[in-house]
Amino acid sequence: MTPLLIALLAGIGFLLAYHTYGRWLARRIFNLSADAICPSQALQDGVDYVPTAKAVVFGHHFTSIAGTGPIVGPAIAIMWGWAPALVWVLLGAVFIGAVHDLGSLVVSLRNQGQTVGDIAGRLLNRRVRLLFMLVLFLALTIVLAIFGLVIASVFRQYPSAIFPCLIQIPIAIAIGLWFRRREGGLLMPSALALATMYLTVIYGNTGILGEWNRAMAGWSSFTWVLLLLAYSYVASVLPVWLLLQPRDYINSLQLISALGLIILGLTVAALAGGPPLPDGARPELTLVAPAVNWHPSGAPAIIPFLFITVACGAISGFHCLVSSGTSSKQLRREPDARLVGYGAMLLEGFLAVLVILACAAGLGLGITQGGSILTGHEAWASRYTDWAAAGALARKVGAFVDGAANFLRALGFSANAATAIMGVLVASFAGTTMDTACRLQRYVIQELARTLGRPERDNRRHPAGVWALLGNRHGATLLAVVTAALLAAVPPGGQAWAWENAGKGGLILWPLFGATNQLLGGLAFLVVVFYLWRRGKPVWFILLPMAFMLLMPLWAMLAQCFLGSGDMPSWISQRKWLLVGISLATVALEVWMIIEAVRLFPRTRGVLESAEAGSERTGPEPPPTAVARTTG
């Protein structure tokens, strides 16, 4: 009963947080107003700025921020015990992650839907804008290179997920055209799309479809990465309503319904036992992972690495890009920001809780290994022998898929159907994140072009010279996918280049991503703090999360660079000079931005930022405590 009780209390806690702390933030701090004119209306262009129903934006936002982060992070953090991971997810999601996401979304809504990096140029100064944008470019390049590999790995590991994921594309286009050309509710098209997608999961691996799946599962990782990047290019340049938005929406229906099945299965397993074993017995659902394990074999120190390992589910800097990059351009009412910004993060936190329970308890219901069935702690220990083994991508994904599939099997699903549903869930999350990341990278490149390439006395939407090519969506998207493809093409471990061993180049920079991602969260908090500070608003509730998210990634990055972590020696001792150089450059950028912020903070209380292109155009706010003047 303990796993079920944890799930129930976590769900109730998140609901209470949404209706108390989330409401206080929306009403008292950010003053969300139904009378405000959102960027989707003021700048509507039918491509990026599109006023959209709250439910559809929520679906886009949730699937984009979730990705595989709330799955692979908690799945490996279980090595330190389920309790530390659970506490970090519960507290982090409510008081740090959801505040970060809502704040980034609101600040962007009131600055023409621009990214937090661009907005930093007005709230702090132009140097900070450029530094911030460079960090964003690095992080998104890694995301694009690695998420293609993640999807390829899932397809190779679970071939039954391939056709159900690919068929989502034409279904999404059909739904997008339906929404665009017909007036009416979302119920009928949503039901049709959801039914079709589940039919493809159930029957999408039979007959010739199964043969196609197995054939495509044999494609090399690099082939899949290139195909997925090509698709991301198309999804990025098309109008948001045609593919990106409807695909994320229908994916959210499928994914939320899958979470519902996990909860039902967890309930049945807790009350009646897990799926029957060969002898007919139904194993008891209990927590088979240790509650706390301070020194697991080969693992780095729990502090600071727990807060870097479990990002999505507690807080992830990538979310500030989704909030300020795509979601802010689609919301048609300011009050919708509470559900999209704060609510979606809490749902992701609940997903992370279910992942923890699937790995800490679901695995104990039985897994097959070497022709025999393992249950209880023995089953869990077989997947978590040491940090290196548990940290492998296939192991992390497999631990969740097998544990959650056991919950579905307790409902009567066959092993194949349960595994296919979970495999599709993982691949779909990764796919929607990759789509959105490519579009976000396009925005970052365009904003960099406008920052670096604008001539004097021209407005920032008209870069000059060679920057003009990167200022349009095709040139910027092409650079985004080409840089990601070049990174992915680098063979791992200094091997000679060959098509079969290419595609894994993103793993070279992947050790940087955890700390860089969380650093983005701290820097986004910095932008939100200055936004509130300049308007005479309280910032006490956000200063501690900001300081925490600036310190933890800095600590982790320097530890990896100079001291090593767990059984892994330091990057310097391994002569990984690329990682050393980028990490030290990132640390220098962070310190520089903090110095700029500290210098500006005392003289910006109640002083509005300069009115320049892209400044606020939404509803009224309480007047500042000082006369507005130009700063930075």
ABEGO torsion letter per residue (X at the ends): XAAAAAAAAAAAAAAAAAAAAAAAAAAAAAGBBAABBBAAAAABAGAABBBBBAAAAAAAAAAAAAEAAAAAAAAAAAAAEAAAAAAAAAAAAAAAAAAAAAAAAAAAAAAGGBBAAAAAAAABBAAAAAAAAAAAAAAAAAAAAAAAAAAAAAAAABAAAAAAAAAAAAAAAAAAAAAAABBEBAAAAAAAAAAAAAAAAAAAABEAAAAAAAAAAABBAAAAAAAAAAAAAAAAABBAAAAAAAAAAAAAAAAAAAAAAAAAAAAAAAAAEBBBBAAGBBBBBBBABBABBABBBGBBBAOAAAAAABBBGABBAAAAAAAAAAAAAABABAAAAAAAAAAAAAAAAAAAAAAAAAAAAAAAAEBBBGGBBBBEAAAAAAABABAAAAABAAAAAAAAAAAAAAAAAAAGBBAAAAAAAAAAAAAAAAAAAAAAAAAAAAAAAAAAAAAAABBBGBBAABBBEAAAAAABAAAAAAAAAAAAAAAAABBBGGBBBBAAABGAAAAAAAAAAAAAAAAAAAAAAAAAAAAAAAAGBBAAAAAAAAAAAAAAAAAAAAAAAAAEBEABBBAAAAGBAAAAAAAAAAAAAAAAAAAAAAAAAAAABGBBBBBBBGBBABBBBBBBABBBBBBX
